[in-house]
């Protein structure tokens, strides 16, 4: 993760397998680029991860941005599960050894 972040960003472990990256002075396009670099770095290391990001709005504070990023991360996790499930079903259908011959 540290190779994908910028010098001013802060990386912290927040749970067993959960990490956070606080991107200081970062606009939305910058955050999206940072998330892309982070995802690519993790994949290059052989790590599949779910990511979410959000922007702090001064009137709502950092805790609101944290909650939004957490929701986005869980949505990314669910999307990945669906994609893997669809790929597995497609692979089974293409494997003649697994074809249903009972009909």
Secondary structure, 3 states (H helix, E strand, C coil): CCCCCCCCCEEEECCCCCEEEECCCCCHHHHHHHHHHHHHHHHHCCCCCCCCCCCCECCCEHHHHHHHHHHHHHHHHHHHHHHHHHHHHHHHHHCHHHCCCCC
